Amino acid sequence: MKSLAELKAIKEKMQGQVGLREGSEDGTRVVVGMATCGIAAGARPVLKVLADFVQEKGLANITVTQTGCIGLCQYEPIVEVYEPGKEKVTYIKVDADKAKTIAEQHLARGQAVQEYTVSNSELAK
Amino acid sequence: MYRSNVLVCGGTGCSSSGSKLIIETLQEEIKKNGLEKEVNVVQTGCFGLCALGPIMIVYPEGSYYSMVKVEDIPEIVSEHLLKGRVVQRLLYQETVTAEGVKSLRDTDFYKKQLRVALRNCGVINPEVIDEYIATDGYQALGKVLTEMQPQEVIDVVLKSGLRGRGGGGFPTGRKWDLARKLVPNAPQKYVCCNADEGDPGAFMDRSVLEGDPHVVLEAMAIAGYAIGATQGYIYVRAEYPIAVKRLEIAIEQAREYGLLGKNIFETGFDFDVDIRLGAGAFVCGEETALMTSIEGNRGEPRPRPPFPAEAGLWHAPTILNNVETYANVPQIILKGAEWFAAMGTEKSKGTKVFALGGKINNTGLVEIPMGTTLREVLYEIGGGIPNGKKFKAAQTGGPSGGCIPMEHIDIPIDYDNLISIGSMMGSGGLIVMDEDNCMVDIAKFFLQFTVDESCGKCTPCRVGTKRLYEMLEKITSGKGELADLDKMEELCHYIKNNSLCGLGQTAPNPVLSTLRFFRDEYVAHVTEKRCPAHVCKDLMQIKIIAEKCKGCTACSRVCPVGAISGTVKNPHVIDQKKCIKCGACMEKCKFGAIIKE
């Protein structure tokens, strides 16, 4: 190592990893339904896409976690986004591609992808 | 990229309760479930709650699993890591409430703690330098080398009010300042780290070395820059194999990254660190003896002055600080002297790590701001005394310290308050005693330790501690006289005044302190030939209460010397001539019919 800049680069590279251990409570929480129904419907790749995106972009205030059965098994994989001070957004029938869109639009820029949400589905109509 | 981190404690406590096997099983199970690219298993240092080991924390949820068994791993992996369903029944039950799972930070054990020296323990993998760097590691070294003059570094440490955490409480900045200025143009200076933690019951330094070894290296390099030294030595006892191994790994990684060695950060500053293993002699925790030992000689103290800052290791100006002291330094540099000085009391700044042991529910490692009361440590963080017993005293400072009785339980813990009641901070062992402990026996235990550990150089310490021990022996065997108590006190002061080093000067403290606060127990031993706590074997008997005995014969079957006789369904009797007072029968009796008196 020659310079402080190199030290900083290592720090930034590792931050996504170690930052995970602070368990931030005031940031955004992204929850993926990972009960048997969720996994069977393909929740794993969804979770992976979201987790990778958050860490690659170094979005320190967002945590991606799993949860059990949300109850809407026929609409799995389900992703819920909890932002402090905002109403929860529930996405249904998410796949890896949709997850990527959600990550890019909602997580990075704060704009919910209305067309994938439960409120936009037949369920709400 | 990992979405989840599973932290498993790899400190000595959890290692001995099997955390290594847990890590291996965990990795196998994770592989079986195809999660190895998603879940990262990290072996960390001590989390502090050693009594509940092995401990495992799953992030980002922060689920705190305690007393984890290998059999539980498949369930944790398939339920929690795969499906995200926290296995509630295996969690640390303090974190489970009616409303759900609460954060670890809100539990009684952690709520009142403030982690400065231990900030990375239980968070990072101590064997990976990148993880230390991720938590601001080596930033402070970078800052001092590129932005600060050596004198500025010393001024910051001085202003922070940091005092030596090894026991004496000497201001760290003053020590550094002396080493910088006392000998102008010294061709060589040294920075030493005292990791020879010898007090029975103390394990904070070990935990820092095991959990965050790089912090010590970084701080030593900062100290080297401040005083003008290029070489450091860590004197660590060989009984700490995990700490030694992690230090070796850390030094190697730091050298690879150029954070130790020549021309660090291209500033022209050279600094390197080597390890010296101690053979476990208590006296080698004393600074002059420690340096004599590093030099390759028999560990014996020498008179001061000259102080090490003037003529220490190989007669060169040397500073010697304790592990925990160093662990505070990088953060003082980064966050500023004011930040550090804002914690603690008027004369004792910052935090102190204590190793809680003895009769306490939450055995483990705690870090509290100076000025926290003993009551808060024992009853809020420590979870109180087990089995509803009554608190009697807490011993601080190990064999050099004294006890704090009930009447002083609300005293704010800092250097000066502890000295004022005849104890001392020491390195931070805090041993809790309840009504079942005999204070004369405790004093005898610590004396036995100093008798064994006296290096023998000074007669008052070598012979005096032995004579003192014999007097205690006489008292606990029921042959003491009241005059012995005064004689003991006189001898105590004689040993204190005539010994060269800290070992002899403090060895009588446990006796003096128990005589001061628990003289009535000594008097009971001498005049009534009675041990109030029923500990001293020559002064107690084990008896069966005939009315309570159901004649189940459990006691007579367990007695190793066949001292209990009696027939089924009839009260049994103990033959006092045969009884060796082992207490095995008391543990077996289901009716509380066997008592000590």
Interface residues (C-beta under 8 A of the other chain):
Chain A: M1 K2 S3 L4 L7 I10 K11 K13 M14 Q15 G16 Q17 V18 G19 L20 R21 G23 E25 V32 M34 A35 T36 G38 I39 L47 K48 A51 D52 Q55 E56 T63 V64 T65 Q66 T67 G68
Chain B: M1 Y2 R3 S4 N5 L7 E38 N40 I57 Y59 P60 E61 G62 L82 K83 G84 R85 S103 V123 I124 D130 E131 I133 A134 T135 D136 G137 Y138 Q139 G142 T146 Y257 G258 L259 F265 E266
